[in-house]
Amino acid sequence: MFHFTVRAAKHSDINAVCKISQKVLGSALQLENLEKLYVNMIEDIEQIVMVAVHSGHVAGFIHARCVSDMTFGTYTEIIEIAMLPYYQRRSGSKALVFAIEQWSGQMGTPNIKCVLKGDNEAVKALLQSCGYVENGFGAFEKTIV
């Protein structure tokens, strides 16, 4: 059984997060540009990058941000989630989603949304197992209390 520690990403995690982004999500950005992007994300109080750590190694991450718009009001948007293949289906992704739900509650945004890019059955199953409801076109949402 795997145990993951989930915490907010630190500057020292950026290289691992970038490599996971390239390997799992297929990011086409050069490593130095990707690093700058993630540094900006972790320094922005309206966004968070959280990492799942197993045995001292970053196994995956999740990125979310607070959004305010005229249609939906204020909510948390899960932008990306990625786990290294070895750690997939071992509860790390669920731990990341639950950590974002906690952060969302702390931010005062009880509505959480996630729109899948493409037909990612693994992420769809993950979100459904965490209580998210599909509302069409690959969009999932959940309200936490």
N, CA, C and O atoms as a GROMACS GRO file, in nm:
protein
  580
    1MET      N    1   0.084  -0.119   0.000
    1MET     CA    2   0.000   0.000   0.000
    1MET      C    3   0.088   0.124   0.000
    1MET      O    4   0.191   0.129   0.067
    2PHE      N    5   0.047   0.222  -0.075
    2PHE     CA    6   0.123   0.346  -0.086
    2PHE      C    7   0.065   0.451   0.008
    2PHE      O    8  -0.057   0.460   0.026
    3HIS      N    9   0.153   0.530   0.066
    3HIS     CA   10   0.111   0.644   0.147
    3HIS      C   11   0.169   0.770   0.082
    3HIS      O   12   0.289   0.778   0.058
    4PHE      N   13   0.082   0.866   0.056
    4PHE     CA   14   0.125   0.991  -0.004
    4PHE      C   15   0.108   1.104   0.095
    4PHE      O   16   0.008   1.112   0.166
    5THR      N   17   0.205   1.191   0.098
    5THR     CA   18   0.194   1.317   0.171
    5THR      C   19   0.159   1.422   0.067
    5THR      O   20   0.229   1.436  -0.034
    6VAL      N   21   0.053   1.497   0.091
    6VAL     CA   22   0.012   1.600  -0.003
    6VAL      C   23   0.034   1.735   0.063
    6VAL      O   24  -0.007   1.758   0.177
    7ARG      N   25   0.100   1.824  -0.010
    7ARG     CA   26   0.130   1.958   0.042
    7ARG      C   27   0.140   2.056  -0.074
    7ARG      O   28   0.151   2.017  -0.190
    8ALA      N   29   0.138   2.184  -0.038
    8ALA     CA   30   0.157   2.287  -0.140
    8ALA      C   31   0.298   2.275  -0.196
    8ALA      O   32   0.394   2.249  -0.123
    9ALA      N   33   0.310   2.294  -0.326
    9ALA     CA   34   0.441   2.285  -0.391
    9ALA      C   35   0.530   2.399  -0.344
    9ALA      O   36   0.484   2.510  -0.318
   10LYS      N   37   0.658   2.368  -0.333
   10LYS     CA   38   0.759   2.467  -0.298
   10LYS      C   39   0.849   2.488  -0.421
   10LYS      O   40   0.843   2.413  -0.518
   11HIS      N   41   0.931   2.590  -0.412
   11HIS     CA   42   1.023   2.616  -0.523
   11HIS      C   43   1.112   2.494  -0.552
   11HIS      O   44   1.146   2.468  -0.668
   12SER      N   45   1.146   2.421  -0.450
   12SER     CA   46   1.232   2.303  -0.469
   12SER      C   47   1.160   2.189  -0.542
   12SER      O   48   1.224   2.093  -0.585
   13ASP      N   49   1.028   2.197  -0.556
   13ASP     CA   50   0.950   2.093  -0.625
   13ASP      C   51   0.931   2.123  -0.774
   13ASP      O   52   0.889   2.036  -0.850
   14ILE      N   53   0.963   2.244  -0.815
   14ILE     CA   54   0.930   2.289  -0.951
   14ILE      C   55   0.989   2.199  -1.059
   14ILE      O   56   0.920   2.166  -1.155
   15ASN      N   57   1.113   2.159  -1.045
   15ASN     CA   58   1.175   2.075  -1.148
   15ASN      C   59   1.100   1.944  -1.164
   15ASN      O   60   1.076   1.900  -1.276
   16ALA      N   61   1.064   1.880  -1.052
   16ALA     CA   62   0.989   1.754  -1.058
   16ALA      C   63   0.852   1.775  -1.120
   16ALA      O   64   0.807   1.693  -1.201
   17VAL      N   65   0.783   1.883  -1.082
   17VAL     CA   66   0.650   1.912  -1.138
   17VAL      C   67   0.660   1.932  -1.289
   17VAL      O   68   0.576   1.882  -1.364
   18CYS      N   69   0.763   2.003  -1.334
   18CYS     CA   70   0.781   2.027  -1.478
   18CYS      C   71   0.805   1.897  -1.553
   18CYS      O   72   0.750   1.876  -1.661
   19LYS      N   73   0.887   1.811  -1.497
   19LYS     CA   74   0.916   1.684  -1.564
   19LYS      C   75   0.791   1.596  -1.571
   19LYS      O   76   0.768   1.528  -1.671
   20ILE      N   77   0.710   1.598  -1.464
   20ILE     CA   78   0.584   1.522  -1.467
   20ILE      C   79   0.491   1.582  -1.572
   20ILE      O   80   0.425   1.509  -1.646
   21SER      N   81   0.486   1.714  -1.578
   21SER     CA   82   0.401   1.782  -1.676
   21SER      C   83   0.441   1.743  -1.818
   21SER      O   84   0.354   1.717  -1.902
   22GLN      N   85   0.570   1.739  -1.844
   22GLN     CA   86   0.616   1.701  -1.977
   22GLN      C   87   0.587   1.554  -2.006
   22GLN      O   88   0.540   1.519  -2.114
   23LYS      N   89   0.616   1.467  -1.909
   23LYS     CA   90   0.601   1.323  -1.931
   23LYS      C   91   0.455   1.279  -1.937
   23LYS      O   92   0.418   1.203  -2.026
   24VAL      N   93   0.373   1.326  -1.843
   24VAL     CA   94   0.236   1.277  -1.833
   24VAL      C   95   0.139   1.360  -1.917
   24VAL      O   96   0.052   1.304  -1.985
   25LEU      N   97   0.152   1.491  -1.912
   25LEU     CA   98   0.058   1.579  -1.983
   25LEU      C   99   0.104   1.614  -2.124
   25LEU      O  100   0.028   1.670  -2.203
   26GLY      N  101   0.230   1.583  -2.155
   26GLY     CA  102   0.280   1.610  -2.288
   26GLY      C  103   0.305   1.758  -2.316
   26GLY      O  104   0.293   1.802  -2.430
   27SER      N  105   0.338   1.834  -2.213
   27SER     CA  106   0.364   1.977  -2.232
   27SER      C  107   0.476   1.996  -2.334
   27SER      O  108   0.581   1.934  -2.324
   28ALA      N  109   0.451   2.083  -2.430
   28ALA     CA  110   0.548   2.109  -2.536
   28ALA      C  111   0.644   2.222  -2.501
   28ALA      O  112   0.737   2.250  -2.576
   29LEU      N  113   0.621   2.289  -2.388
   29LEU     CA  114   0.707   2.401  -2.350
   29LEU      C  115   0.847   2.352  -2.313
   29LEU      O  116   0.863   2.242  -2.259
   30GLN      N  117   0.946   2.434  -2.342
   30GLN     CA  118   1.082   2.405  -2.298
   30GLN      C  119   1.085   2.407  -2.146
   30GLN      O  120   1.006   2.478  -2.084
   31LEU      N  121   1.175   2.331  -2.086
   31LEU     CA  122   1.181   2.317  -1.942
   31LEU      C  123   1.194   2.452  -1.871
   31LEU      O  124   1.127   2.475  -1.771
   32GLU      N  125   1.278   2.540  -1.921
   32GLU     CA  126   1.297   2.669  -1.853
   32GLU      C  127   1.171   2.755  -1.858
   32GLU      O  128   1.141   2.825  -1.761
   33ASN      N  129   1.096   2.750  -1.969
   33ASN     CA  130   0.970   2.824  -1.978
   33ASN      C  131   0.864   2.763  -1.887
   33ASN      O  132   0.785   2.835  -1.824
   34LEU      N  133   0.862   2.632  -1.880
   34LEU     CA  134   0.767   2.562  -1.794
   34LEU      C  135   0.797   2.593  -1.647
   34LEU      O  136   0.706   2.614  -1.568
   35GLU      N  137   0.925   2.597  -1.612
   35GLU     CA  138   0.964   2.630  -1.475
   35GLU      C  139   0.916   2.770  -1.437
   35GLU      O  140   0.864   2.789  -1.327
   36LYS      N  141   0.934   2.867  -1.525
   36LYS     CA  142   0.888   3.004  -1.499
   36LYS      C  143   0.736   3.007  -1.478
   36LYS      O  144   0.686   3.075  -1.389
   37LEU      N  145   0.666   2.932  -1.559
   37LEU     CA  146   0.520   2.926  -1.549
   37LEU      C  147   0.477   2.871  -1.413
   37LEU      O  148   0.392   2.930  -1.347
   38TYR      N  149   0.536   2.760  -1.370
   38TYR     CA  150   0.499   2.700  -1.242
   38TYR      C  151   0.543   2.785  -1.124
   38TYR      O  152   0.474   2.788  -1.022
   39VAL      N  153   0.656   2.854  -1.135
   39VAL     CA  154   0.698   2.946  -1.028
   39VAL      C  155   0.592   3.054  -1.011
   39VAL      O  156   0.554   3.087  -0.898
   40ASN      N  157   0.544   3.111  -1.123
   40ASN     CA  158   0.438   3.212  -1.114
   40ASN      C  159   0.313   3.157  -1.049
   40ASN      O  160   0.246   3.226  -0.973
   41MET      N  161   0.280   3.031  -1.080
   41MET     CA  162   0.160   2.970  -1.022
   41MET      C  163   0.171   2.955  -0.872
   41MET      O  164   0.077   2.986  -0.799
   42ILE      N  165   0.286   2.908  -0.824
   42ILE     CA  166   0.297   2.884  -0.679
   42ILE      C  167   0.311   3.014  -0.601
   42ILE      O  168   0.290   3.016  -0.480
   43GLU      N  169   0.346   3.122  -0.668
   43GLU     CA  170   0.359   3.251  -0.600
   43GLU      C  171   0.229   3.333  -0.605
   43GLU      O  172   0.220   3.437  -0.539
   44ASP      N  173   0.131   3.288  -0.681
   44ASP     CA  174   0.003   3.358  -0.696
   44ASP      C  175  -0.094   3.305  -0.590
   44ASP      O  176  -0.124   3.186  -0.587
   45ILE      N  177  -0.143   3.394  -0.503
   45ILE     CA  178  -0.231   3.349  -0.394
   45ILE      C  179  -0.368   3.301  -0.442
   45ILE      O  180  -0.440   3.237  -0.365
   46GLU      N  181  -0.404   3.330  -0.566
   46GLU     CA  182  -0.532   3.284  -0.621
   46GLU      C  183  -0.520   3.147  -0.688
   46GLU      O  184  -0.618   3.093  -0.737
   47GLN      N  185  -0.398   3.090  -0.688
   47GLN     CA  186  -0.373   2.960  -0.748
   47GLN      C  187  -0.297   2.873  -0.650
   47GLN      O  188  -0.238   2.922  -0.554
   48ILE      N  189  -0.300   2.745  -0.675
   48ILE     CA  190  -0.219   2.654  -0.594
   48ILE      C  191  -0.175   2.536  -0.679
   48ILE      O  192  -0.250   2.485  -0.763
   49VAL      N  193  -0.054   2.493  -0.656
   49VAL     CA  194  -0.003   2.368  -0.709
   49VAL      C  195   0.028   2.284  -0.586
   49VAL      O  196   0.105   2.325  -0.500
   50MET      N  197  -0.032   2.167  -0.580
   50MET     CA  198  -0.008   2.077  -0.468
   50MET      C  199   0.060   1.952  -0.524
   50MET      O  200   0.033   1.908  -0.636
   51VAL      N  201   0.149   1.896  -0.443
   51VAL     CA  202   0.222   1.777  -0.485
   51VAL      C  203   0.188   1.660  -0.395
   51VAL      O  204   0.162   1.676  -0.276
   52ALA      N  205   0.191   1.541  -0.454
   52ALA     CA  206   0.179   1.416  -0.379
   52ALA      C  207   0.319   1.358  -0.372
   52ALA      O  208   0.383   1.333  -0.474
   53VAL      N  209   0.367   1.336  -0.250
   53VAL     CA  210   0.503   1.288  -0.228
   53VAL      C  211   0.497   1.148  -0.170
   53VAL      O  212   0.422   1.121  -0.076
   54HIS      N  213   0.577   1.058  -0.228
   54HIS     CA  214   0.588   0.921  -0.177
   54HIS      C  215   0.737   0.891  -0.160
   54HIS      O  216   0.815   0.905  -0.254
   55SER      N  217   0.774   0.851  -0.041
   55SER     CA  218   0.914   0.818  -0.009
   55SER      C  219   1.011   0.929  -0.052
   55SER      O  220   1.119   0.901  -0.104
   56GLY      N  221   0.971   1.052  -0.030
   56GLY     CA  222   1.058   1.165  -0.061
   56GLY      C  223   1.060   1.210  -0.205
   56GLY      O  224   1.132   1.304  -0.240
   57HIS      N  225   0.982   1.145  -0.290
   57HIS     CA  226   0.980   1.179  -0.433
   57HIS      C  227   0.844   1.234  -0.472
   57HIS      O  228   0.740   1.182  -0.430
   58VAL      N  229   0.844   1.339  -0.553
   58VAL     CA  230   0.719   1.394  -0.604
   58VAL      C  231   0.664   1.295  -0.706
   58VAL      O  232   0.726   1.268  -0.809
   59ALA      N  233   0.545   1.241  -0.676
   59ALA     CA  234   0.483   1.140  -0.760
   59ALA      C  235   0.378   1.199  -0.854
   59ALA      O  236   0.344   1.139  -0.956
   60GLY      N  237   0.327   1.317  -0.819
   60GLY     CA  238   0.223   1.380  -0.900
   60GLY      C  239   0.190   1.517  -0.847
   60GLY      O  240   0.241   1.559  -0.743
   61PHE      N  241   0.104   1.586  -0.919
   61PHE     CA  242   0.064   1.720  -0.876
   61PHE      C  243  -0.074   1.753  -0.928
   61PHE      O  244  -0.127   1.688  -1.018
   62ILE      N  245  -0.132   1.857  -0.869
   62ILE     CA  246  -0.259   1.911  -0.913
   62ILE      C  247  -0.247   2.063  -0.911
   62ILE      O  248  -0.181   2.119  -0.823
   63HIS      N  249  -0.309   2.128  -1.007
   63HIS     CA  250  -0.306   2.274  -1.016
   63HIS      C  251  -0.451   2.322  -1.021
   63HIS      O  252  -0.532   2.272  -1.099
   64ALA      N  253  -0.482   2.420  -0.936
   64ALA     CA  254  -0.617   2.476  -0.932
   64ALA      C  255  -0.607   2.626  -0.909
   64ALA      O  256  -0.505   2.678  -0.865
   65ARG      N  257  -0.715   2.695  -0.940
   65ARG     CA  258  -0.719   2.839  -0.919
   65ARG      C  259  -0.860   2.882  -0.883
   65ARG      O  260  -0.958   2.814  -0.914
   66CYS      N  261  -0.869   2.997  -0.818
   66CYS     CA  262  -0.998   3.059  -0.789
   66CYS      C  263  -1.038   3.142  -0.910
   66CYS      O  264  -0.956   3.214  -0.967
   67VAL      N  265  -1.166   3.131  -0.949
   67VAL     CA  266  -1.217   3.202  -1.065
   67VAL      C  267  -1.342   3.277  -1.024
   67VAL      O  268  -1.424   3.226  -0.948
   68SER      N  269  -1.356   3.398  -1.075
   68SER     CA  270  -1.480   3.475  -1.055
   68SER      C  271  -1.529   3.517  -1.192
   68SER      O  272  -1.456   3.580  -1.269
   69ASP      N  273  -1.653   3.482  -1.221
   69ASP     CA  274  -1.711   3.530  -1.348
   69ASP      C  275  -1.858   3.564  -1.328
   69ASP      O  276  -1.919   3.529  -1.227
   70MET      N  277  -1.914   3.632  -1.427
   70MET     CA  278  -2.051   3.682  -1.418
   70MET      C  279  -2.154   3.569  -1.421
   70MET      O  280  -2.262   3.584  -1.364
   71THR      N  281  -2.123   3.458  -1.485
   71THR     CA  282  -2.219   3.350  -1.499
   71THR      C  283  -2.222   3.258  -1.378
   71THR      O  284  -2.330   3.230  -1.324
   72PHE      N  285  -2.105   3.212  -1.333
   72PHE     CA  286  -2.099   3.112  -1.227
   72PHE      C  287  -2.060   3.168  -1.091
   72PHE      O  288  -2.059   3.093  -0.993
   73GLY      N  289  -2.027   3.294  -1.082
   73GLY     CA  290  -1.981   3.351  -0.956
   73GLY      C  291  -1.838   3.311  -0.928
   73GLY      O  292  -1.756   3.304  -1.018
   74THR      N  293  -1.809   3.284  -0.801
   74THR     CA  294  -1.673   3.246  -0.763
   74THR      C  295  -1.668   3.095  -0.739
   74THR      O  296  -1.754   3.039  -0.671
   75TYR      N  297  -1.566   3.032  -0.795
   75TYR     CA  298  -1.550   2.887  -0.781
   75TYR      C  299  -1.403   2.850  -0.796
   75TYR      O  300  -1.321   2.933  -0.836
   76THR      N  301  -1.371   2.727  -0.763
   76THR     CA  302  -1.237   2.673  -0.783
   76THR      C  303  -1.238   2.591  -0.910
   76THR      O  304  -1.328   2.510  -0.932
   77GLU      N  305  -1.138   2.612  -0.992
   77GLU     CA  306  -1.123   2.535  -1.116
   77GLU      C  307  -0.999   2.448  -1.106
   77GLU      O  308  -0.889   2.497  -1.085
   78ILE      N  309  -1.019   2.317  -1.122
   78ILE     CA  310  -0.905   2.226  -1.131
   78ILE      C  311  -0.857   2.234  -1.275
   78ILE      O  312  -0.932   2.204  -1.368
   79ILE      N  313  -0.733   2.273  -1.293
   79ILE     CA  314  -0.680   2.294  -1.427
   79ILE      C  315  -0.607   2.171  -1.479
   79ILE      O  316  -0.626   2.130  -1.593
   80GLU      N  317  -0.523   2.113  -1.396
   80GLU     CA  318  -0.451   1.993  -1.439
   80GLU      C  319  -0.420   1.905  -1.320
   80GLU      O  320  -0.401   1.951  -1.207
   81ILE      N  321  -0.413   1.777  -1.350
   81ILE     CA  322  -0.376   1.678  -1.250
   81ILE      C  323  -0.294   1.573  -1.322
   81ILE      O  324  -0.331   1.528  -1.431
   82ALA      N  325  -0.182   1.534  -1.262
   82ALA     CA  326  -0.094   1.437  -1.327
   82ALA      C  327  -0.021   1.354  -1.223
   82ALA      O  328   0.028   1.406  -1.123
   83MET      N  329  -0.015   1.225  -1.246
   83MET     CA  330   0.061   1.132  -1.162
   83MET      C  331   0.154   1.053  -1.253
   83MET      O  332   0.116   1.014  -1.364
   84LEU      N  333   0.275   1.029  -1.207
   84LEU     CA  334   0.365   0.943  -1.282
   84LEU      C  335   0.300   0.806  -1.298
   84LEU      O  336   0.232   0.759  -1.207
   85PRO      N  337   0.321   0.742  -1.412
   85PRO     CA  338   0.253   0.613  -1.438
   85PRO      C  339   0.268   0.509  -1.326
   85PRO      O  340   0.171   0.440  -1.295
   86TYR      N  341   0.384   0.499  -1.266
   86TYR     CA  342   0.405   0.401  -1.160
   86TYR      C  343   0.310   0.422  -1.042
   86TYR      O  344   0.273   0.326  -0.974
   87TYR      N  345   0.271   0.547  -1.017
   87TYR     CA  346   0.189   0.580  -0.901
   87TYR      C  347   0.040   0.590  -0.932
   87TYR      O  348  -0.041   0.610  -0.841
   88GLN      N  349   0.003   0.575  -1.058
   88GLN     CA  350  -0.138   0.586  -1.093
   88GLN      C  351  -0.217   0.471  -1.034
   88GLN      O  352  -0.166   0.360  -1.019
   89ARG      N  353  -0.343   0.499  -1.000
   89ARG     CA  354  -0.436   0.403  -0.940
   89ARG      C  355  -0.388   0.351  -0.804
   89ARG      O  356  -0.414   0.237  -0.768
   90ARG      N  357  -0.317   0.436  -0.731
   90ARG     CA  358  -0.267   0.397  -0.599
   90ARG      C  359  -0.304   0.500  -0.493
   90ARG      O  360  -0.237   0.511  -0.391
   91SER      N  361  -0.412   0.573  -0.516
   91SER     CA  362  -0.475   0.668  -0.422
   91SER      C  363  -0.411   0.806  -0.416
   91SER      O  364  -0.463   0.893  -0.346
   92GLY      N  365  -0.302   0.829  -0.485
   92GLY     CA  366  -0.238   0.960  -0.483
   92GLY      C  367  -0.322   1.067  -0.550
   92GLY      O  368  -0.330   1.180  -0.501
   93SER      N  369  -0.386   1.033  -0.661
   93SER     CA  370  -0.469   1.130  -0.732
   93SER      C  371  -0.590   1.170  -0.647
   93SER      O  372  -0.628   1.287  -0.644
   94LYS      N  373  -0.649   1.073  -0.580
   94LYS     CA  374  -0.762   1.104  -0.492
   94LYS      C  375  -0.718   1.196  -0.379
   94LYS      O  376  -0.788   1.291  -0.344
   95ALA      N  377  -0.602   1.169  -0.324
   95ALA     CA  378  -0.550   1.254  -0.216
   95ALA      C  379  -0.530   1.397  -0.266
   95ALA      O  380  -0.556   1.492  -0.192
   96LEU      N  381  -0.485   1.413  -0.388
   96LEU     CA  382  -0.467   1.546  -0.446
   96LEU      C  383  -0.602   1.618  -0.463
   96LEU      O  384  -0.615   1.736  -0.431
   97VAL      N  385  -0.701   1.546  -0.514
   97VAL     CA  386  -0.834   1.606  -0.533
   97VAL      C  387  -0.892   1.649  -0.399
   97VAL      O  388  -0.946   1.759  -0.387
   98PHE      N  389  -0.881   1.564  -0.298
   98PHE     CA  390  -0.935   1.599  -0.166
   98PHE      C  391  -0.859   1.717  -0.106
   98PHE      O  392  -0.919   1.799  -0.036
   99ALA      N  393  -0.729   1.727  -0.132
   99ALA     CA  394  -0.652   1.842  -0.083
   99ALA      C  395  -0.699   1.971  -0.149
   99ALA      O  396  -0.705   2.076  -0.083
  100ILE      N  397  -0.733   1.965  -0.278
  100ILE     CA  398  -0.785   2.083  -0.346
  100ILE      C  399  -0.921   2.121  -0.288
  100ILE      O  400  -0.952   2.239  -0.273
  101GLU      N  401  -1.002   2.022  -0.254
  101GLU     CA  402  -1.132   2.052  -0.192
  101GLU      C  403  -1.112   2.124  -0.059
  101GLU      O  404  -1.186   2.218  -0.028
  102GLN      N  405  -1.014   2.082   0.018
  102GLN     CA  406  -0.984   2.149   0.144
  102GLN      C  407  -0.939   2.293   0.118
  102GLN      O  408  -0.986   2.386   0.184
  103TRP      N  409  -0.849   2.312   0.023
  103TRP     CA  410  -0.801   2.445  -0.012
  103TRP      C  411  -0.916   2.533  -0.060
  103TRP      O  412  -0.925   2.650  -0.023
  104SER      N  413  -1.004   2.476  -0.140
  104SER     CA  414  -1.119   2.549  -0.192
  104SER      C  415  -1.207   2.599  -0.077
  104SER      O  416  -1.255   2.712  -0.079
  105GLY      N  417  -1.228   2.513   0.022
  105GLY     CA  418  -1.305   2.554   0.138
  105GLY      C  419  -1.238   2.667   0.214
  105GLY      O  420  -1.304   2.761   0.258
  106GLN      N  421  -1.107   2.659   0.227
  106GLN     CA  422  -1.032   2.765   0.295
  106GLN      C  423  -1.039   2.896   0.217
  106GLN      O  424  -1.036   3.004   0.276
  107MET      N  425  -1.048   2.888   0.086
  107MET     CA  426  -1.054   3.006   0.001
  107MET      C  427  -1.196   3.063  -0.006
  107MET      O  428  -1.216   3.170  -0.062
  108GLY      N  429  -1.293   2.991   0.051
  108GLY     CA  430  -1.431   3.037   0.048
  108GLY      C  431  -1.500   3.016  -0.085
  108GLY      O  432  -1.594   3.087  -0.120
  109THR      N  433  -1.452   2.917  -0.161
  109THR     CA  434  -1.513   2.885  -0.291
  109THR      C  435  -1.560   2.740  -0.289
  109THR      O  436  -1.487   2.651  -0.333
  110PRO      N  437  -1.681   2.715  -0.238
  110PRO     CA  438  -1.727   2.578  -0.219
  110PRO      C  439  -1.764   2.504  -0.349
  110PRO      O  440  -1.783   2.383  -0.346
  111ASN      N  441  -1.773   2.574  -0.460
  111ASN     CA  442  -1.803   2.508  -0.587
  111ASN      C  443  -1.672   2.481  -0.661
  111ASN      O  444  -1.588   2.569  -0.676
  112ILE      N  445  -1.658   2.358  -0.706
  112ILE     CA  446  -1.536   2.318  -0.776
  112ILE      C  447  -1.576   2.265  -0.913
  112ILE      O  448  -1.670   2.188  -0.926
  113LYS      N  449  -1.503   2.307  -1.014
  113LYS     CA  450  -1.530   2.264  -1.151
  113LYS      C  451  -1.403   2.212  -1.215
  113LYS      O  452  -1.293   2.254  -1.180
  114CYS      N  453  -1.419   2.122  -1.309
  114CYS     CA  454  -1.307   2.068  -1.385
  114CYS      C  455  -1.359   2.032  -1.524
  114CYS      O  456  -1.456   1.958  -1.537
  115VAL      N  457  -1.294   2.084  -1.625
  115VAL     CA  458  -1.330   2.050  -1.763
  115VAL      C  459  -1.218   1.966  -1.821
  115VAL      O  460  -1.103   2.010  -1.827
  116LEU      N  461  -1.253   1.846  -1.864
  116LEU     CA  462  -1.152   1.757  -1.920
  116LEU      C  463  -1.116   1.799  -2.062
  116LEU      O  464  -1.202   1.839  -2.141
  117LYS      N  465  -0.989   1.789  -2.090
  117LYS     CA  466  -0.941   1.816  -2.226
  117LYS      C  467  -0.931   1.680  -2.295
  117LYS      O  468  -0.846   1.598  -2.260
  118GLY      N  469  -1.015   1.658  -2.393
  118GLY     CA  470  -1.017   1.528  -2.459
  118GLY      C  471  -1.101   1.429  -2.382
  118GLY      O  472  -1.178   1.467  -2.294
  119ASP      N  473  -1.086   1.303  -2.414
  119ASP     CA  474  -1.165   1.198  -2.351
  119ASP      C  475  -1.076   1.117  -2.257
  119ASP      O  476  -1.037   1.005  -2.289
  120ASN      N  477  -1.044   1.174  -2.143
  120ASN     CA  478  -0.955   1.110  -2.047
  120ASN      C  479  -1.038   1.027  -1.949
  120ASN      O  480  -1.086   1.078  -1.848
  121GLU      N  481  -1.054   0.900  -1.981
  121GLU     CA  482  -1.138   0.811  -1.900
  121GLU      C  483  -1.086   0.793  -1.758
  121GLU      O  484  -1.164   0.777  -1.665
  122ALA      N  485  -0.953   0.796  -1.741
  122ALA     CA  486  -0.896   0.778  -1.608
  122ALA      C  487  -0.933   0.895  -1.516
  122ALA      O  488  -0.971   0.874  -1.401
  123VAL      N  489  -0.921   1.018  -1.567
  123VAL     CA  490  -0.955   1.135  -1.486
  123VAL      C  491  -1.106   1.141  -1.464
  123VAL      O  492  -1.152   1.180  -1.357
  124LYS      N  493  -1.182   1.103  -1.565
  124LYS     CA  494  -1.328   1.098  -1.550
  124LYS      C  495  -1.367   1.003  -1.436
  124LYS      O  496  -1.449   1.037  -1.352
  125ALA      N  497  -1.307   0.884  -1.435
  125ALA     CA  498  -1.336   0.786  -1.329
  125ALA      C  499  -1.289   0.840  -1.193
  125ALA      O  500  -1.357   0.820  -1.093
  126LEU      N  501  -1.175   0.906  -1.190
  126LEU     CA  502  -1.125   0.965  -1.065
  126LEU      C  503  -1.224   1.066  -1.010
  126LEU      O  504  -1.262   1.059  -0.893
  127LEU      N  505  -1.267   1.160  -1.094
  127LEU     CA  506  -1.360   1.264  -1.048
  127LEU      C  507  -1.492   1.204  -1.002
  127LEU      O  508  -1.546   1.245  -0.899
  128GLN      N  509  -1.544   1.107  -1.076
  128GLN     CA  510  -1.669   1.043  -1.036
  128GLN      C  511  -1.653   0.971  -0.903
  128GLN      O  512  -1.744   0.974  -0.820
  129SER      N  513  -1.538   0.906  -0.881
  129SER     CA  514  -1.517   0.835  -0.754
  129SER      C  515  -1.501   0.932  -0.637
  129SER      O  516  -1.517   0.893  -0.521
  130CYS      N  517  -1.471   1.057  -0.666
  130CYS     CA  518  -1.459   1.161  -0.562
  130CYS      C  519  -1.588   1.240  -0.545
  130CYS      O  520  -1.592   1.337  -0.470
  131GLY      N  521  -1.695   1.198  -0.614
  131GLY     CA  522  -1.825   1.261  -0.596
  131GLY      C  523  -1.857   1.374  -0.692
  131GLY      O  524  -1.953   1.447  -0.670
  132TYR      N  525  -1.778   1.391  -0.796
  132TYR     CA  526  -1.805   1.495  -0.895
  132TYR      C  527  -1.911   1.445  -0.993
  132TYR      O  528  -1.918   1.327  -1.026
  133VAL      N  529  -1.993   1.538  -1.039
  133VAL     CA  530  -2.102   1.505  -1.130
  133VAL      C  531  -2.072   1.567  -1.265
  133VAL      O  532  -2.035   1.684  -1.275
  134GLU      N  533  -2.088   1.486  -1.369
  134GLU     CA  534  -2.066   1.536  -1.505
  134GLU      C  535  -2.188   1.616  -1.547
  134GLU      O  536  -2.302   1.570  -1.535
  135ASN      N  537  -2.164   1.736  -1.596
  135ASN     CA  538  -2.276   1.821  -1.638
  135ASN      C  539  -2.274   1.847  -1.788
  135ASN      O  540  -2.336   1.942  -1.836
  136GLY      N  541  -2.203   1.764  -1.862
  136GLY     CA  542  -2.201   1.773  -2.007
  136GLY      C  543  -2.069   1.824  -2.061
  136GLY      O  544  -2.000   1.902  -1.996
  137PHE      N  545  -2.034   1.780  -2.183
  137PHE     CA  546  -1.917   1.824  -2.256
  137PHE      C  547  -1.787   1.810  -2.177
  137PHE      O  548  -1.697   1.894  -2.189
  138GLY      N  549  -1.777   1.705  -2.098
  138GLY     CA  550  -1.655   1.681  -2.022
  138GLY      C  551  -1.636   1.769  -1.901
  138GLY      O  552  -1.527   1.774  -1.844
  139ALA      N  553  -1.741   1.840  -1.860
  139ALA     CA  554  -1.732   1.928  -1.744
  139ALA      C  555  -1.786   1.856  -1.620
  139ALA      O  556  -1.892   1.794  -1.624
  140PHE      N  557  -1.711   1.864  -1.511
  140PHE     CA  558  -1.750   1.802  -1.385
  140PHE      C  559  -1.758   1.910  -1.279
  140PHE      O  560  -1.686   2.010  -1.285
  141GLU      N  561  -1.845   1.890  -1.182
  141GLU     CA  562  -1.852   1.986  -1.073
  141GLU      C  563  -1.895   1.918  -0.945
  141GLU      O  564  -1.954   1.811  -0.945
  142LYS      N  565  -1.862   1.986  -0.835
  142LYS     CA  566  -1.897   1.938  -0.701
  142LYS      C  567  -1.907   2.059  -0.611
  142LYS      O  568  -1.829   2.154  -0.622
  143THR      N  569  -2.003   2.054  -0.521
  143THR     CA  570  -2.013   2.157  -0.419
  143THR      C  571  -1.978   2.094  -0.287
  143THR      O  572  -2.036   1.993  -0.248
  144ILE      N  573  -1.882   2.154  -0.218
  144ILE     CA  574  -1.841   2.101  -0.088
  144ILE      C  575  -1.908   2.184   0.021
  144ILE      O  576  -1.939   2.302   0.002
  145VAL      N  577  -1.930   2.123   0.134
  145VAL     CA  578  -1.994   2.194   0.245
  145VAL      C  579  -1.901   2.206   0.363
  145VAL      O  580  -1.939   2.263   0.465
   0.00000   0.00000   0.00000
